[in-house]
Amino acid sequence: MFGVIASLLAWSGDEAGAVLEYERAFRDPGMDLVAFSNDSAWLVSYYERSGQLDRAYDLAQRSAAVGSGRWCTSPMPRRTR
């Protein structure tokens, strides 16, 4: 459950802390890919809200490539360029 701390931070309104924890968790090579895919939605949304569209798109693409979770049915962020 790599994203539990990040999820709690996001829920409590500590976006900066949540971003750091999600990014740390997603860099961990031991993270289960299905958990990664399922836990990435908040960070993709944060990247979109903060204007980091390339990062949002790249993370959503990585998550969708797993073939699990919300990315199987949700629209992908659009890369703008």
N, C-alpha and C positions, 0 to 999 in steps of 0.2 A: 504494500500500500504506500507507494512512493509519494503520491500526491496529497496525502491526508493533511500534512502540515500546510501545504500551499493552499489547499481548499479551505481550511479553517481560517487562514489569513485573509483570503479573498472574501469569505463570508463575513468576517469581522470588519471589513472595509480597509484593511492594510494592503492596498494594491501593490505598493513597492515591495513589501515583504513577500507577497504572493508571487510576484514575477520572479524574484530571486530564487525562491524555493522551487517553483515549477521549472525554471531553467536549469537549476542544479539537478533536480530529479531527472529531467530529460537528457542530461549529459551522462547519466550513470549507465554504463554498458550493461548492467545487470537488470535494468528495468524491463519488465515484461512488455512486449510490444502491444498486446491488447490493452493493458492498463494505460500505456502511453497514449494510444489512440483514444481511449475513453476519457482520459484526463486532460486532453489538450484543448478542448473547446474554450475553456475560460481564457487561456493564454492567447489563442487565436483572436478571440473577441477583444481582449485588451490591446493587442497589437493593432487591430483595426481602429479601435476608438482613439488610440494615441498616434494615429497616422503612420504607423510602421507597416505599411501594406505589403511590402516585399517579405517581411518576416512572417506576417499573417499567412500569406499565400504559401510560402515555403513550408511552414509548420503544418498547415492544413493538407498540403500535398503529401508530406511524410506520413501524416496520420491516416489519410485515405488509402495510401499504399498498403497499409496493414490489412485492409479489407474487413475491419471490424468496427463496431460502435456507430456513433452518429454520422460519421463521414460516409457511410454507405447510402444514406438517404438525404443528407443535408446539402444545401448548395455550398459550393466552394467560394471563398472570397475571390474577388476578381483582382487580377494583377493590372495595375493601371500604368501603362506606358505606351 
